[in-house]
Amino acid sequence: MERLENQMKDQMKHSNTVPYPDFDRMWSSIQQGELRTAAGGELAAPRSRSRKRTAIAVSLSVALMATPVYAAVTYDWSNLLSFRAGIETALEQGLGQTIEQSVTRDGITLTLHTAFTDENRTFLLYSLDPGASAKGKSVSFENIGLKDANGKLIKGRYYHQWNEELQVFQGYFETDWVLNERQAEMEFVVENIRFIGDGSQTIAFRPDHPETQTFEIQKDGIGTVTLQSFDQPGDKVLLNSVITFTDPAVQSNSWVRIEATDKEGAGIKETETPVFGAPGASGNYTSQQVFSAASLSAEGTTFQLKYDRTIGRADGTWSLDTSLSKKQLEDSSFKEELNIPFTEVPGGTKITEMIVTPTQVRLVLTHEEKFTRAHYMNYKLDVGGKLLNGNVWTVPNQSNKTELRFEMAGLTPESLAQQPLTLIANHRVDEHKGDDNPVVRLTGISTERQTVSSSIGGYPVTWTYYMKDGNLYVESSSTDSAFGGVNQTYYLDGKDREYGRPAILGVFGDGNNQHMDVYENYTGTEQELYIYNYTTTQPDDELRVPIRQGK
């Protein structure tokens, strides 16, 4: 850190500065165990619960105001940047536009420390000192972002952590927006701060009762919680919760979950990774947690609704004027036009461009067919033997493009330009459309759980169906791990398709081939079902695509 501090100080001296039926796309963006996915399609790496409790990642709009003051403080950003290794590498190389401007309002100080502006993104490091106003465990902002000279709103993502030693929140704001010119006058804005604490409400949930149970909360912006339990293989119980809100701001920023505790007051852990905050059928907040059936039914088990609640506010605008410049990072950035067929990905896919900056490498995939998915789960870029980890990103408003983004961990553009490059993709997942033939016939539909077997694409599939609360539930699974799962079922009402609503929140390619659809207010006793599509998976499949030879 001493070397980094000296570099930054030296810089400061010389600086002037989903329609039906495509539910699969909706569920594929959900991150297991995450409060929210980052805006713009980012597949963020899972964080521990302690980090979730001090992190907010949202895309919001902006307002402005205030007067800046110069403030020079050096922080250790390494923990914050654990998933932004390219930014950390650039910092270690002495890169980044030093700003160190602060504004204080009502005893709360916002400081903009460093900016990284290149051909891939704009990334700002900030800190927030809540001063004597501090309450609770974290903060969130009604608005955060950038405005240009014309007042145009620049949206993005933000994430921060509490620094216990320094008593400040350290955070970053990131956006795909980049400067069209080398320099521009901008305004960094934070508006209306919410102080967040823990909320808890005891609920009299009975896991041994199969019917749907609804509980009135009507407190802290939460309306109701509706719970359903489903028996699962291996003596497990799937707990499905649907939350309604009376305050949209709470819905946008709160992490809501069910917590089970034993008779000693110790928390009961889930047996599988939970899914939180998926969009429900009516825009509600839906979560799923899987527990041991024995632990939930044990004597003395209690249930609480846990959530983040607003315990204080600081209304107003914290605004900092700054002149952002691409000059420093632009000098070593470069682009290469490519025309490499990616035949293993359907839809006429090619790797058409590579954009290299000191913080990130992007490979741009262009598809002849819109909404084509890159059918591998994991990506790495081999740079002369050094591996960079990557993720798939959608490109807003460009349905025929996908990007593979790799953080520049421990590399410079100059060194990368001399090395051979190979794209490595593994864990293949393929989607297959259903046909016009029914895959299973359900007979004697009642409240009794019944099973029937069929075959899909040569894979054995077991179907379990039953009525519950006036709705028909249809579960499917396979003993063959190469079968990825049914995406969605439907039946024909004349010529019209009646689609089941997915009732299990899956994550694309997660290795779990269990699926559940619900047909609400169903009245029949027999039904032929069709499938919209299904997936197959090859976890050990690996693909290597040479990008270019070294120089």
RODO-2510 file (C-alpha; in nm, 4 decimals, decimal comma):
residues 551
     n   res          X          Y          Z
     1     m     0,0000     0,0000     0,0000
     2     e     0,2882     0,2387     0,0632
     3     r     0,3953     0,2153    -0,3008
     4     l     0,0382     0,2698    -0,4164
     5     e    -0,0054     0,5653    -0,1824
     6     n     0,3105     0,7303    -0,3135
     7     q     0,2024     0,6739    -0,6727
     8     m    -0,1365     0,8307    -0,6094
     9     k     0,0129     1,1280    -0,4275
    10     d     0,2572     1,1821    -0,7132
    11     q    -0,0307     1,1680    -0,9584
    12     m    -0,2230     1,4266    -0,7588
    13     k     0,0660     1,6718    -0,7856
    14     h     0,0622     1,6559    -1,1647
    15     s    -0,3063     1,6038    -1,2346
    16     n    -0,5606     1,8581    -1,3529
    17     t    -0,8014     1,6429    -1,2638
    18     v    -4,0396    -1,1623    -2,0697
    19     p    -4,3209    -1,2276    -2,2775
    20     y    -4,4765    -1,5754    -2,2767
    21     p    -4,3430    -1,8332    -2,3199
    22     d    -3,9796    -1,7365    -2,2769
    23     f    -3,9579    -1,7694    -1,8987
    24     d    -3,6122    -1,9233    -1,9387
    25     r    -3,4589    -1,5891    -2,0251
    26     m    -3,6158    -1,4344    -1,7175
    27     w    -3,4965    -1,7023    -1,4790
    28     s    -3,1506    -1,7283    -1,6342
    29     s    -3,0691    -1,3790    -1,5092
    30     i    -3,1396    -1,4721    -1,1463
    31     q    -2,8319    -1,5283    -0,9309
    32     q    -2,8470    -1,8000    -0,6700
    33     g    -2,8250    -1,6607    -0,3188
    34     e    -2,8068    -1,3013    -0,4435
    35     l    -3,0267    -1,0098    -0,3465
    36     r    -3,0276    -0,8727    -0,7008
    37     t    -2,8448    -0,9126    -1,0263
    38     a    -2,6569    -0,6133    -1,1357
    39     a    -2,8161    -0,3981    -1,3958
    40     g    -2,7344    -0,4578    -1,7568
    41     g    -2,7233    -0,8344    -1,7254
    42     e    -2,4177    -0,8758    -1,5166
    43     l    -2,3751    -1,2238    -1,3686
    44     a    -2,2216    -1,1155    -1,0411
    45     a    -2,0168    -1,3620    -0,8414
    46     p    -2,2015    -1,4825    -0,5290
    47     r    -2,1254    -1,2899    -0,2129
    48     s    -2,1405    -1,4131     0,1428
    49     r    -2,4386    -1,3027     0,3475
    50     s    -2,2237    -1,0661     0,5507
    51     r    -2,1239    -0,8887     0,2308
    52     k    -2,4812    -0,8798     0,1088
    53     r    -2,5791    -0,7065     0,4271
    54     t    -2,3405    -0,4214     0,3469
    55     a    -2,3837    -0,4133    -0,0282
    56     i    -2,6443    -0,2631    -0,2553
    57     a    -2,6216    -0,3069    -0,6316
    58     v    -2,8882    -0,1265    -0,8313
    59     s    -2,9431     0,0808    -1,1435
    60     l    -3,1078     0,4109    -1,0595
    61     s    -3,1722     0,7577    -1,1964
    62     v    -3,0091     1,0810    -1,0848
    63     a    -3,0600     1,4419    -0,9598
    64     l    -2,8030     1,7079    -0,8720
    65     m    -2,6719     1,9892    -0,6410
    66     a    -2,3955     2,0953    -0,3822
    67     t    -2,0458     2,2468    -0,3451
    68     p    -1,7227     2,0422    -0,3638
    69     v    -1,4252     2,0641    -0,1305
    70     y    -1,0785     1,9186    -0,1904
    71     a    -0,9971     1,6140     0,0238
    72     a    -0,7033     1,3757    -0,0140
    73     v    -0,7476     1,0358     0,1513
    74     t    -0,5958     0,7050     0,0492
    75     y    -0,7929     0,3825     0,0977
    76     d    -0,7325     0,0135     0,0503
    77     w    -0,9803    -0,0885    -0,2216
    78     s    -0,8682    -0,4501    -0,2613
    79     n    -1,1620    -0,6137    -0,0819
    80     l    -1,4172    -0,3981    -0,2611
    81     l    -1,2611    -0,4822    -0,5981
    82     s    -1,2420    -0,8588    -0,5495
    83     f    -1,4662    -0,9025    -0,8566
    84     r    -1,3173    -0,6069    -1,0470
    85     a    -0,9568    -0,7275    -1,0701
    86     g    -0,8875    -0,5099    -1,3746
    87     i    -0,9535    -0,1942    -1,1760
    88     e    -0,7368    -0,3185    -0,8905
    89     t    -0,4562    -0,3983    -1,1357
    90     a    -0,4803    -0,0507    -1,2878
    91     l    -0,4597     0,1035    -0,9409
    92     e    -0,1492    -0,0993    -0,8618
    93     q     0,0059     0,0280    -1,1851
    94     g    -0,0547     0,3861    -1,0748
    95     l    -0,3338     0,4381    -1,3270
    96     g    -0,6645     0,6119    -1,2731
    97     q    -0,7582     0,9762    -1,2821
    98     t    -0,7141     1,1175    -0,9316
    99     i    -1,0039     1,3431    -0,8351
   100     e    -1,0185     1,3562    -0,4515
   101     q    -1,3094     1,5986    -0,4321
   102     s    -1,5564     1,6027    -0,1416
   103     v    -1,8864     1,7626    -0,0593
   104     t    -2,0495     1,7746     0,2856
   105     r    -2,4155     1,8277     0,3523
   106     d    -2,5973     1,7781     0,6842
   107     g    -2,2827     1,6242     0,8299
   108     i    -2,2588     1,3573     0,5573
   109     t    -1,9537     1,3673     0,3295
   110     l    -1,9375     1,2208    -0,0193
   111     t    -1,5888     1,1910    -0,1710
   112     l    -1,5086     1,1010    -0,5302
   113     h    -1,1585     0,9532    -0,5233
   114     t    -1,0559     0,8058    -0,8581
   115     a    -1,2034     0,7640    -1,2064
   116     f    -1,1269     0,5097    -1,4778
   117     t    -1,2628     0,6038    -1,8193
   118     d    -1,1736     0,3922    -2,1208
   119     e    -1,3317     0,2319    -2,4283
   120     n    -1,5118    -0,0326    -2,2213
   121     r    -1,6623     0,1461    -1,9214
   122     t    -1,6535     0,4348    -1,6765
   123     f    -1,5711     0,3357    -1,3214
   124     l    -1,5661     0,5653    -1,0167
   125     l    -1,4351     0,4945    -0,6672
   126     y    -1,6183     0,6881    -0,3964
   127     s    -1,6570     0,6932    -0,0198
   128     l    -1,9434     0,8102     0,1994
   129     d    -1,8852     0,9246     0,5571
   130     p    -2,2274     0,9215     0,7277
   131     g    -2,0963     1,1149     1,0279
   132     a    -2,3245     1,1456     1,3287
   133     s    -2,6234     1,0610     1,1068
   134     a    -2,5120     0,6980     1,0774
   135     k    -2,7806     0,4466     1,1662
   136     g    -2,8176     0,0762     1,1017
   137     k    -2,5857    -0,1427     0,9003
   138     s    -2,5839     0,0100     0,5526
   139     v    -2,7120     0,2828     0,3230
   140     s    -2,8773     0,2972    -0,0140
   141     f    -2,9398     0,5856    -0,2515
   142     e    -3,2581     0,6888    -0,4207
   143     n    -3,0454     0,8086    -0,7103
   144     i    -2,6783     0,7775    -0,7975
   145     g    -2,4968     0,8411    -1,1233
   146     l    -2,3530     1,0883    -1,3703
   147     k    -2,4985     1,3765    -1,5664
   148     d    -2,3325     1,5347    -1,8640
   149     a    -2,3289     1,9031    -1,9568
   150     n    -2,6686     1,8659    -2,1263
   151     g    -2,8279     1,7081    -1,8217
   152     k    -2,8427     1,3627    -1,9785
   153     l    -2,8808     1,0866    -1,7229
   154     i    -2,6060     0,8236    -1,7121
   155     k    -2,7302     0,5082    -1,5421
   156     g    -2,5147     0,2409    -1,3850
   157     r    -2,4530     0,0020    -1,0976
   158     y    -2,3172     0,0677    -0,7525
   159     y    -2,1846    -0,1431    -0,4707
   160     h    -2,0277    -0,0531    -0,1392
   161     q    -1,8872    -0,1999     0,1828
   162     w    -1,8506    -0,0627     0,5333
   163     n    -1,4956     0,0087     0,6497
   164     e    -1,5163    -0,0447     1,0251
   165     e    -1,1750     0,1072     1,0961
   166     l    -1,2297     0,4288     0,9014
   167     q    -1,6067     0,4457     0,9675
   168     v    -1,6920     0,5105     0,6020
   169     f    -1,8610     0,3255     0,3196
   170     q    -1,6235     0,2522     0,0324
   171     g    -1,7968     0,1986    -0,2993
   172     y    -1,7853     0,2042    -0,6733
   173     f    -2,0161     0,3271    -0,9453
   174     e    -1,9833     0,1515    -1,2813
   175     t    -2,1492     0,2162    -1,6143
   176     d    -2,1037     0,0930    -1,9715
   177     w    -2,1259     0,4531    -2,0862
   178     v    -1,7987     0,5860    -2,2278
   179     l    -1,6859     0,9289    -2,3430
   180     n    -1,7225     1,0085    -2,7132
   181     e    -1,4455     1,2649    -2,6775
   182     r    -1,1223     1,2589    -2,4803
   183     q    -1,2562     1,4815    -2,2022
   184     a    -1,5971     1,5954    -2,0760
   185     e    -1,7385     1,7973    -1,7879
   186     m    -1,9556     1,5689    -1,5751
   187     e    -2,1379     1,5727    -1,2441
   188     f    -2,1352     1,2823    -0,9976
   189     v    -2,4544     1,2823    -0,7948
   190     v    -2,6002     1,1002    -0,4949
   191     e    -2,9559     1,1835    -0,3948
   192     n    -3,1636     1,0951    -0,0882
   193     i    -2,9816     0,8531     0,1404
   194     r    -3,1627     0,5729     0,3238
   195     f    -3,0126     0,4231     0,6390
   196     i    -3,0852     0,0525     0,6566
   197     g    -3,1234    -0,1768     0,9562
   198     d    -3,2551    -0,5253     1,0245
   199     g    -3,6273    -0,5904     1,0304
   200     s    -3,7878    -0,9029     1,1719
   201     q    -4,1429    -1,0301     1,2091
   202     t    -4,2381    -1,3640     1,3647
   203     i    -4,4807    -1,5632     1,1494
   204     a    -4,6885    -1,8588     1,2612
   205     f    -4,5993    -2,0775     0,9669
   206     r    -4,6943    -2,4457     0,9915
   207     p    -4,4698    -2,6536     0,7631
   208     d    -4,6837    -2,9621     0,8277
   209     h    -4,9848    -2,7911     0,6684
   210     p    -4,9751    -2,8373     0,2884
   211     e    -5,2085    -2,5492     0,2061
   212     t    -5,0932    -2,2000     0,1128
   213     q    -5,0485    -1,9780     0,4186
   214     t    -5,0646    -1,5978     0,4028
   215     f    -4,9569    -1,3623     0,6806
   216     e    -5,0322    -0,9929     0,7136
   217     i    -4,7241    -0,7827     0,7930
   218     q    -4,8319    -0,4268     0,7048
   219     k    -4,5145    -0,2778     0,8470
   220     d    -4,1904    -0,1253     0,7189
   221     g    -4,3209    -0,1143     0,3616
   222     i    -4,4091    -0,4864     0,3500
   223     g    -4,7689    -0,5915     0,2898
   224     t    -4,8022    -0,9690     0,3079
   225     v    -4,5945    -1,2854     0,2911
   226     t    -4,7405    -1,5984     0,1318
   227     l    -4,5709    -1,9325     0,1962
   228     q    -4,6031    -2,2663     0,0220
   229     s    -4,4147    -2,5840     0,1081
   230     f    -4,3428    -2,8683    -0,1344
   231     d    -4,1975    -3,2070    -0,0471
   232     q    -3,8731    -3,2751    -0,2301
   233     p    -3,6664    -3,5916    -0,2846
   234     g    -3,4193    -3,6782    -0,0111
   235     d    -3,6412    -3,5729     0,2823
   236     k    -3,6278    -3,2060     0,1881
   237     v    -3,8846    -2,9295     0,1779
   238     l    -3,8961    -2,6471    -0,0758
   239     l    -4,0231    -2,3284     0,0863
   240     n    -4,1625    -2,0808    -0,1649
   241     s    -4,2297    -1,7265    -0,0393
   242     v    -4,4055    -1,4441    -0,2214
   243     i    -4,3812    -1,0947    -0,0736
   244     t    -4,6061    -0,7998    -0,1510
   245     f    -4,4939    -0,4479    -0,0701
   246     t    -4,6709    -0,1271     0,0230
   247     d    -4,3601     0,0830    -0,0486
   248     p    -4,1926     0,0388    -0,3921
   249     a    -3,8650     0,1762    -0,2523
   250     v    -3,8494    -0,1116    -0,0062
   251     q    -3,9120    -0,3629    -0,2847
   252     s    -3,6256    -0,2149    -0,4869
   253     n    -3,3725    -0,2217    -0,2065
   254     s    -3,4634    -0,4844     0,0511
   255     w    -3,3332    -0,8376     0,0880
   256     v    -3,6278    -1,0406     0,2214
   257     r    -3,6007    -1,4029     0,3327
   258     i    -3,7494    -1,6601     0,5672
   259     e    -3,5332    -1,7569     0,8631
   260     a    -3,6016    -2,0786     1,0522
   261     t    -3,4612    -2,1276     1,4017
   262     d    -3,4546    -2,4367     1,6227
   263     k    -3,5703    -2,4602     1,9836
   264     e    -3,2298    -2,3343     2,1003
   265     g    -3,2632    -2,0226     1,8883
   266     a    -2,9950    -2,1263     1,6383
   267     g    -3,0567    -2,0614     1,2702
   268     i    -3,1394    -2,3602     1,0488
   269     k    -2,9326    -2,3511     0,7315
   270     e    -3,0681    -2,4306     0,3882
   271     t    -2,9581    -2,7611     0,2351
   272     e    -2,9261    -2,6019    -0,1100
   273     t    -2,8290    -2,2590    -0,2354
   274     p    -3,1363    -2,0352    -0,2049
   275     v    -3,2731    -1,8008    -0,4696
   276     f    -3,3883    -1,4577    -0,3532
   277     g    -3,5741    -1,1716    -0,5172
   278     a    -3,6981    -1,3247    -0,8412
   279     p    -3,9855    -1,1428    -1,0148
   280     g    -4,3166    -1,3107    -0,9369
   281     a    -4,6134    -1,3495    -1,1697
   282     s    -4,7501    -1,0058    -1,0694
   283     g    -4,4164    -0,8357    -1,0138
   284     n    -4,3963    -0,9536    -0,6543
   285     y    -4,0783    -1,0575    -0,4783
   286     t    -4,0391    -1,4357    -0,4908
   287     s    -3,7796    -1,6494    -0,3119
   288     q    -3,7129    -2,0192    -0,2694
   289     q    -3,5273    -2,1966     0,0089
   290     v    -3,4762    -2,5701     0,0571
   291     f    -3,4498    -2,7140     0,4093
   292     s    -3,4273    -3,0548     0,5694
   293     a    -3,7840    -3,1741     0,6320
   294     a    -3,6868    -3,3117     0,9728
   295     s    -3,5396    -2,9803     1,0885
   296     l    -3,8476    -2,7811     0,9895
   297     s    -4,0889    -3,0223     1,1573
   298     a    -3,8842    -3,0562     1,4776
   299     e    -4,0489    -2,9407     1,7974
   300     g    -3,9704    -2,5814     1,8859
   301     t    -3,8903    -2,4663     1,5312
   302     t    -3,9974    -2,1070     1,4713
   303     f    -4,0075    -1,8858     1,1625
   304     q    -3,9303    -1,5194     1,1098
   305     l    -3,9544    -1,2890     0,8119
   306     k    -3,6183    -1,1097     0,7891
   307     y    -3,5686    -0,8002     0,5766
   308     d    -3,3861    -0,4712     0,5400
   309     r    -3,5841    -0,1766     0,6715
   310     t    -3,5370     0,1965     0,6503
   311     i    -3,4546     0,3349     0,9953
   312     g    -3,3558     0,6836     0,8868
   313     r    -3,3247     0,9168     0,5916
   314     a    -3,1076     1,2047     0,4810
   315     d    -3,2867     1,3808     0,1988
   316     g    -3,0971     1,6070    -0,0342
   317     t    -2,8402     1,6008    -0,3113
   318     w    -2,4650     1,5515    -0,2863
   319     s    -2,3110     1,6664    -0,6137
   320     l    -1,9533     1,6913    -0,7404
   321     d    -1,8368     1,8503    -1,0644
   322     t    -1,5471     1,6779    -1,2333
   323     s    -1,3727     1,6694    -1,5680
   324     l    -1,3487     1,3083    -1,6820
   325     s    -1,0734     1,2198    -1,9267
   326     k    -0,9950     0,9122    -2,1362
   327     k    -0,6458     1,0318    -2,2144
   328     q    -0,4511     0,8291    -1,9587
   329     l    -0,6122     0,4911    -2,0333
   330     e    -0,6655     0,5623    -2,4016
   331     d    -0,2948     0,5658    -2,4810
   332     s    -0,2557     0,1933    -2,4177
   333     s    -0,6035     0,0784    -2,5297
   334     f    -0,6661    -0,0791    -2,8681
   335     k    -0,9307    -0,2529    -3,0774
   336     e    -0,8993    -0,5395    -3,3213
   337     e    -1,1546    -0,6311    -3,5831
   338     l    -1,2074    -1,0078    -3,5895
   339     n    -1,4110    -1,2437    -3,8044
   340     i    -1,3874    -1,5740    -3,6212
   341     p    -1,6774    -1,8196    -3,6626
   342     f    -1,8062    -1,9494    -3,3299
   343     t    -1,9798    -2,2468    -3,4882
   344     e    -2,0376    -2,4282    -3,1609
   345     v    -2,2845    -2,1529    -3,0666
   346     p    -2,5988    -2,1634    -3,2866
   347     g    -2,7575    -1,8665    -3,4560
   348     g    -2,4744    -1,7812    -3,6963
   349     t    -2,2421    -1,6554    -3,4226
   350     k    -1,9035    -1,4908    -3,4879
   351     i    -1,6442    -1,3210    -3,2708
   352     t    -1,6297    -0,9871    -3,4500
   353     e    -1,4272    -0,7513    -3,2304
   354     m    -1,1862    -0,7367    -2,9384
   355     i    -1,1555    -0,4243    -2,7221
   356     v    -0,8554    -0,4112    -2,4876
   357     t    -0,8058    -0,1465    -2,2184
   358     p    -0,5910    -0,1395    -1,9027
   359     t    -0,8903    -0,2621    -1,6992
   360     q    -1,0802    -0,5056    -1,9216
   361     v    -1,0905    -0,7183    -2,2361
   362     r    -1,4149    -0,7538    -2,4282
   363     l    -1,4893    -1,0012    -2,7041
   364     v    -1,7965    -0,9004    -2,9023
   365     l    -2,0131    -1,1853    -3,0365
   366     t    -2,2501    -1,1066    -3,3228
   367     h    -2,5437    -1,3385    -3,3959
   368     e    -2,7455    -1,3687    -3,7163
   369     e    -3,0412    -1,4823    -3,5042
   370     k    -3,1631    -1,2421    -3,2363
   371     f    -3,1550    -1,3408    -2,8688
   372     t    -2,9039    -1,6186    -2,9294
   373     r    -2,7563    -1,7470    -2,6062
   374     a    -2,3874    -1,8307    -2,5741
   375     h    -2,4275    -2,1939    -2,4750
   376     y    -2,1294    -2,2319    -2,2463
   377     m    -2,1434    -2,1527    -1,8772
   378     n    -1,7770    -2,0696    -1,8081
   379     y    -1,5290    -1,8595    -2,0058
   380     k    -1,1594    -1,7901    -1,9720
   381     l    -0,9146    -1,6044    -2,1917
   382     d    -0,5737    -1,7693    -2,2175
   383     v    -0,3140    -1,4934    -2,2588
   384     g     0,0158    -1,6695    -2,3218
   385     g    -0,0600    -1,9169    -2,0422
   386     k    -0,2189    -1,6679    -1,7996
   387     l    -0,5928    -1,7202    -1,7574
   388     l    -0,8382    -1,4326    -1,7250
   389     n    -1,1838    -1,5174    -1,5886
   390     g    -1,4820    -1,3925    -1,7865
   391     n    -1,8602    -1,3634    -1,7874
   392     v    -2,1337    -1,3325    -2,0472
   393     w    -2,3053    -0,9933    -2,0738
   394     t    -2,6053    -0,8923    -2,2780
   395     v    -2,5769    -0,5695    -2,4759
   396     p    -2,8660    -0,3286    -2,4034
   397     n    -3,0873    -0,2581    -2,7044
   398     q    -2,8804    -0,4887    -2,9291
   399     s    -3,0520    -0,8256    -2,9444
   400     n    -2,8019    -0,9671    -3,1962
   401     k    -2,4933    -0,9054    -2,9811
   402     t    -2,3404    -1,0621    -2,6721
   403     e    -2,0160    -0,9707    -2,4976
   404     l    -1,7619    -1,1799    -2,3114
   405     r    -1,5904    -0,9571    -2,0566
   406     f    -1,2607    -1,0405    -1,8854
   407     e    -1,1005    -0,8414    -1,6052
   408     m    -0,7368    -0,7496    -1,6798
   409     a    -0,5961    -0,9157    -1,3681
   410     g    -0,2203    -0,8630    -1,3490
   411     l    -0,1754    -0,7708    -1,7174
   412     t    -0,1197    -0,4623    -1,9281
   413     p    -0,2513    -0,4040    -2,2812
   414     e     0,1101    -0,3887    -2,4025
   415     s     0,1894    -0,7357    -2,2671
   416     l    -0,1383    -0,8799    -2,3937
   417     a    -0,0703    -0,7447    -2,7430
   418     q     0,2422    -0,9621    -2,7670
   419     q     0,0860    -1,2872    -2,6441
   420     p    -0,1155    -1,5574    -2,8234
   421     l    -0,4820    -1,5464    -2,7226
   422     t    -0,7214    -1,8406    -2,6930
   423     l    -1,0813    -1,8352    -2,5768
   424     i    -1,1638    -2,1311    -2,3532
   425     a    -1,5287    -2,2209    -2,2947
   426     n    -1,6575    -2,5140    -2,0932
   427     h    -1,9730    -2,6667    -1,9458
   428     r    -2,1984    -2,6686    -2,2492
   429     v    -2,5755    -2,6309    -2,2142
   430     d    -2,7940    -2,6699    -2,5231
   431     e    -3,1564    -2,5701    -2,5666
   432     h    -3,3951    -2,7881    -2,7673
   433     k    -3,7421    -2,6879    -2,8777
   434     g    -4,0376    -2,9114    -2,8165
   435     d    -4,2530    -3,0367    -3,1016
   436     d    -4,6243    -3,0689    -3,1736
   437     n    -4,6582    -3,3994    -2,9913
   438     p    -4,7642    -3,4272    -2,6261
   439     v    -4,4896    -3,5615    -2,3982
   440     v    -4,7127    -3,6936    -2,1194
   441     r    -5,0762    -3,7575    -2,0354
   442     l    -5,1995    -3,6877    -1,6835
   443     t    -5,4969    -3,8935    -1,5688
   444     g    -5,7095    -3,8972    -1,2555
   445     i    -5,5882    -3,5552    -1,1481
   446     s    -5,6642    -3,4989    -0,7769
   447     t    -5,5040    -3,3794    -0,4535
   448     e    -5,3157    -3,7098    -0,4387
   449     r    -4,9571    -3,7003    -0,5652
   450     q    -4,9252    -3,9262    -0,8692
   451     t    -4,6332    -4,0082    -1,0965
   452     v    -4,5969    -4,1083    -1,4582
   453     s    -4,2891    -4,1580    -1,6761
   454     s    -4,2070    -4,0536    -2,0301
   455     s    -3,9071    -3,9894    -2,2535
   456     i    -3,7842    -3,6572    -2,3924
   457     g    -3,5073    -3,6634    -2,6499
   458     g    -3,4165    -4,0132    -2,5342
   459     y    -3,3850    -3,9072    -2,1677
   460     p    -3,6093    -4,0627    -1,8995
   461     v    -3,8351    -3,8063    -1,7289
   462     t    -4,0553    -3,8628    -1,4247
   463     w    -4,3629    -3,6446    -1,3843
   464     t    -4,5365    -3,5840    -1,0505
   465     y    -4,8707    -3,4044    -1,0507
   466     y    -5,1353    -3,3050    -0,7959
   467     m    -5,3923    -3,0405    -0,7077
   468     k    -5,3210    -2,7893    -0,4308
   469     d    -5,5310    -2,4841    -0,3384
   470     g    -5,7294    -2,5226    -0,6607
   471     n    -5,4165    -2,5193    -0,8758
   472     l    -5,2539    -2,8004    -1,0736
   473     y    -4,8847    -2,8544    -0,9995
   474     v    -4,6695    -3,0504    -1,2416
   475     e    -4,3158    -3,1475    -1,1429
   476     s    -4,0585    -3,3041    -1,3741
   477     s    -3,7112    -3,4462    -1,3191
   478     s    -3,4712    -3,6992    -1,4658
   479     t    -3,2229    -3,9472    -1,3193
   480     d    -2,9917    -3,8731    -1,6128
   481     s    -2,7686    -3,5797    -1,5189
   482     a    -2,7134    -3,5003    -1,8876
   483     f    -3,0775    -3,3878    -1,9030
   484     g    -3,0825    -3,0219    -1,8060
   485     g    -3,4552    -2,9974    -1,7402
   486     v    -3,7865    -2,8985    -1,8951
   487     n    -3,8138    -2,5255    -1,9517
   488     q    -4,1920    -2,4879    -1,9611
   489     t    -4,5017    -2,6944    -2,0247
   490     y    -4,8346    -2,6079    -2,1832
   491     y    -5,1615    -2,7665    -2,2917
   492     l    -5,3909    -2,6890    -2,5818
   493     d    -5,7287    -2,5250    -2,5322
   494     g    -5,8560    -2,5641    -2,8853
   495     k    -5,5745    -2,4057    -3,0826
   496     d    -5,4610    -2,1794    -2,7982
   497     r    -5,1663    -2,2666    -2,5774
   498     e    -5,2173    -2,2432    -2,2029
   499     y    -4,8737    -2,2170    -2,0441
   500     g    -4,7855    -2,3275    -1,6943
   501     r    -4,6163    -2,0701    -1,4763
   502     p    -4,2742    -2,1825    -1,3508
   503     a    -4,2952    -2,2401    -0,9757
   504     i    -3,9315    -2,3368    -0,9195
   505     l    -3,6798    -2,0587    -0,9732
   506     g    -3,4040    -2,2288    -1,1652
   507     v    -3,0716    -2,0908    -1,2803
   508     f    -2,9711    -2,1743    -1,6358
   509     g    -2,7185    -2,4575    -1,6370
   510     d    -2,7063    -2,5023    -1,2585
   511     g    -2,7133    -2,8841    -1,2839
   512     n    -3,0570    -2,9209    -1,1241
   513     n    -3,3012    -3,0700    -1,3745
   514     q    -3,6061    -3,0494    -1,1501
   515     h    -3,8822    -2,8238    -1,2801
   516     m    -4,2290    -2,7312    -1,1574
   517     d    -4,5155    -2,5560    -1,3384
   518     v    -4,8420    -2,4397    -1,1856
   519     y    -5,1729    -2,4101    -1,3712
   520     e    -5,3905    -2,1808    -1,1668
   521     n    -5,7640    -2,2470    -1,1148
   522     y    -5,7459    -2,5752    -1,3019
   523     t    -6,0697    -2,7797    -1,3123
   524     g    -5,9954    -3,0838    -1,5326
   525     t    -5,9142    -3,4420    -1,4366
   526     e    -5,7138    -3,5430    -1,7458
   527     q    -5,4631    -3,3457    -1,9486
   528     e    -5,2101    -3,3911    -2,2271
   529     l    -4,9017    -3,1745    -2,1781
   530     y    -4,6522    -3,0393    -2,4307
   531     i    -4,3148    -2,8804    -2,3676
   532     y    -4,1944    -2,5464    -2,4948
   533     n    -3,8292    -2,6482    -2,4757
   534     y    -3,5772    -2,8399    -2,2682
   535     t    -3,2020    -2,8360    -2,2127
   536     t    -2,9193    -3,0869    -2,2128
   537     t    -2,5883    -3,0343    -2,0392
   538     q    -2,2284    -3,1467    -2,0875
   539     p    -2,0302    -3,0177    -1,7865
   540     d    -1,7019    -3,1682    -1,9105
   541     d    -1,7249    -3,0338    -2,2646
   542     e    -1,4486    -2,7812    -2,3384
   543     l    -1,3993    -2,5652    -2,6443
   544     r    -1,0846    -2,3737    -2,7433
   545     v    -1,1065    -2,0980    -3,0027
   546     p    -0,7769    -1,9347    -3,1139
   547     i    -0,8201    -1,5574    -3,1230
   548     r    -0,4758    -1,4666    -3,2596
   549     q    -0,1139    -1,5696    -3,2604
   550     g     0,1435    -1,3923    -3,0482
   551     k     0,3805    -1,1373    -3,1966
***
